Amino acid sequence: MQRTLFEKIWQRHLVTELDDGAALIYIDRVFLHERTGSIALKSLQADGRAVVSPEHVFCTMDHIVDTVIGRDDNTKVPSGKDFILATRQACVDANIKLFDVNDPQQGIVHVVSPELGIVQPGATLVCPDSHTCSQGALGALAWGIGSSEAEHALATKTLRVSKPKTMKVNFNGELGFGVSAKDMILHLIGAYGAAGGAGYVIEFSGSAVTDLEIEGRLTLCNMAVEFSAFTGLVAPDAKAIEYLQGREYSPKGELWDQAVNSWQTLFSDEQAEFDKIIDIDCADISPTITWGNSPQHACGVDSVVPEIHNSATENQVKAMSRAFEYMDLQPGTALKGLPIGAAFIGSCTNSRLSDLRLAAKVLKGRKVAAGINAICVPGSSTVKREAEAEGLDKIFIDAGFQWRESGCSMCFFAGGESFGYQQRVVTSTNRNFESRQGPETRSHLASPATVAASAIAGCIADVREYL
Amino acid sequence: MEKFTIHQGVAAPMLQINIDTDAIIPSREMKLVSKQGLGEGLFAGWRYTLPNGREPNPEFVLNQPQYSRTSILLAGDNFGCGSSREHAVWALKEYGIKAVIAPGFGSIFYHNCIRNGILPVVLENQQVLMLAKHVQQDPQNHQLNINLLESYVSAVSLNDNLEIQRFEFTILAAQQAMLLEGLDGIALTLKSQSKIETFKECYQAQYPWLT
C-alpha cells in the first residue's frame, strides 16, 4: 500500500485503536518549559502520578527568563521567579534533564531540541507549546498540546489522538532574490488564511523545500500552527541526516547506522494519496510582511494594505475593520516606508545562526536609524556562542542593536519587558496578535533580513535594496 | 472533570474571526504557577479600559448588562487559534463559560476544552450568525440550549417557552464520551496499561536508538 510520510510515522506509534474512535499513540519525547511545564509537573505530582520515562523528558527555561546580559532567577515578568523555582524543583523531583537559566545549552525549546539531536526523524515529540510543529522540519511528528495532555503524555507515555487529515503543500521552483523560508510560510498563510490548514497534518515539499537548509525548514514548519494545522513536517533527507550526525543526543555507533537505515524509509510513497494538495509557485513570493493583527494579513513588502474584498463575509469584514483600526492603517497605504519605532530579531521562528548571519549581512557597515529600539536575541546559548565566534555580535552591536542572552524574550509581553504603547515594530517572530509584544503594540511579521533592513531605514524596507 | 450533558444559558456574540488565545487570556495575566486565578484576566485587553487596569470597558460585550450571566460564546471561525496555553480554557471556565459555538477552532484549544469539560460546538458560519441574531434581540430571554446527548443546539425563548430554531452538530465519539462522562483521560488510558507495555517491548526492539 502507498503511504504518506505521516501515515508511516503514525503506524509506527499506534499502540491501539480505542473504542471511542481515537487512537492511542506512543510518545517518544516530551519537552517542557517553565511557563506551562511547571504547571503540568505540579499538577501531576498533586494527583500522585509519576513521570513514567523521565529519561525521555527534557525541560528548558525560555519563556519567562530574562534575556539581559548578567541575568539570574529574578525576572522583569511579575512572579516570573516563582515559575523558574517551581520548574527547577519539579525537574529535580521527577529526575528530568533541565537546561537551566545559565546552562551553556539553555535556549528556546524549538531551537535547543534540534541542535542537541533530541528530536529525530520518525519520532513523536510533544510539548505544551504551540510551536512544537517547528520540529517536524527533521521528519518527526511533533505537535503542540495543552498542559493536561502534557500530564497525560508524562504519566502514560501515550496520547489519545484523533487522526488528522493529510495535506501536501508543494513549493515549486526557486526562491527569488531576498526571499527566505519566513516569506514562504507568510505567503502561504496570506493566500489561504489563518484557518487554511485546520484539521490537517501538512507535509511541506517541492524543490524550494528540498533546497532549504534544516534551519530554514524549522522556520517553515514553525508557523504551521499559524495556519491552524495539527502540525507540519518535511521528509528527512541527506541534509537532515548530516545535520543530526554527531549531535549530543543523536544515536551513536551501530545505533546511528540502524537509525539512518530506518530514516531513509521515511518519505511519502509516490502514489500516496493526500486529502488536499496546494501548489505554490515560488516565483510569486516576494519578501513578505504582515500589515494587520493576524498572520493571514500578509502581503509583499512592495504592496499596499488591501481593501476589504467584495465577497467578504460579515465576520471577515469585522476582523479586517478591527485590523485597520488596531494597526492605524488605511486600505491603499504603502507598507514600504511606514515609519517604525522598534525592530526585533529572535524567537523560535527566526533566531538560529543562519538567521543571524543573514541579518548581519544587511547590517554590516550600516547603522540603525535614530530612535529605533533594535534588539537581537539569539535562540539558544549555543547559537549565541557560535555567532560570537564568527564576530556577528560585533556587527549587531556596531549597527546599534542590543545583543542579548537567549530566550523567547519580546516575542510576547508577559507583564515585564515590552515594546512601547502602540509602537510599530518589525519583528522576526510568529504572531502579530493584539498586544502580543506590548500594550497595543503594532507588530509586523517579517524575515530577519527584512527586520534588519527596516531597522536601518527607520521604516518598513525592501530587503532586496540592502543585499 | 465536570460532566456536560445539557446546558441552557445566555449566549454572547463575539463574531470576529481568528480570536486568539492571547486575546482570551493575555500572557501578562498568567501570574501564578496554577490553573486557578485566571477568570479576572479573561479577555483583559478588551474587557478593561487600560492594559493593566480593572475598570470595565462598557463597550465590551460581556460587560453589557443584557449579557450578564453569559455562559455560552458565539464566535467567528478559528476561535482559540495561536498559543497552546490551557490558561485560555481555565479562564473561560472560571468565568462561567460552559460552551463555545463557532465555525471552527484552533486545534490545541479545541482539545484543551474537551479536557476541561467545556463543549466546543462546530456549526456552519450561517448557523452561528442566525443564533447570534436570535440572542441579540433579547439576550436574557433569548437563550441557547445545548444538548450533547443528542448533539443539537436550539434557540429558545423564555418569554413564551418556545424553541425557535434547532441545529444539529457533529462531534467525534471520543470527545463526546469524554464530556458526557466527565472522564479523566489518564485514568482511562491506564486501563490499557498492559497494551502499552506490550507495545513498548516491540517498539524498543525495533527502534532501539529512541529508547
Interface residues (C-beta under 8 A of the other chain):
Chain A: R12 H13 V15 T16 L18 D20 G21 A22 L24 Y26 D28 R35 T36 S38 I39 K42 S43 D47 R49 P78 S79 D82 F83 A86 Q120 G122 A123 P128 D129 S130 G144 I145 G146 S147 S148 E149 E151 H152 A155 T156 K157 T158 R160 S162 A194 A195 A198 G199 V225 E226 S228 A229 F230 P251 L255 W256 Q258 A259 S262 S294 Q296 T313 E314 N315 Q316 K318 A319 R322 F412 F413 A414 G415 R431 F433 E434 S435 R436 P439 E440
Chain B: L15 Q16 I17 N18 D20 D22 A23 P26 S27 R28 E29 M30 K31 L32 V33 S34 K35 G45 P51 N52 G76 D77 N78 C81 G82 S83 S84 R85 E86 V89 G104 G106 S107 I108 H111 N112 R115 N116 N125 L129 L172 A173 A174 Q175 A177 M178 G185 I186 L188 T189 L190 S192 K195 I196 F199 K200 Y203 Y207 P208 W209 L210
